[in-house]
């Protein structure tokens, strides 16, 4: 009947696939933490929606590719394994590491990026004021030329 993958793979093969699914889930947990750091650092509702959507789509795509590449079928235990791996990461090492990353990024934002943005804002304001003054002088010159 061609090369059809049997639904029963055998216990040893299924346990190996489950272990791989848990490992892939841990990687997806790390990806989730990256999105979590972005969401907490830039706490806007739109950022949260975009990050959640991006993670959901990436998790689905990884499950799709992983499941089909390993067995040729969608298998529920692979989804359960990936979900368990992601949850294990998020509720263990991921929790502390994401807090540490948020602290580091928050400090960088507070002491480097935010002051730099403030300086750039003041510089842009100064440039706009200078352009405005030049424009007024040019208008005065044009009025004098018309009157002459």
Secondary structure, 3 states (H helix, E strand, C coil): CCCCCCCCCCHHHHHHHHHHHHHHHHHHHHHHHHHHHHHHHCCCHHHHHHHHHHHHHHHHHHHHHHHHHHHCCCCHHHHHHHHHHHHHHHHCHHHHHHHHHHHHHHHHHHHHHHHHHHHHHHHHHHHHHHHHHHHHHHHHHHHHHHHC
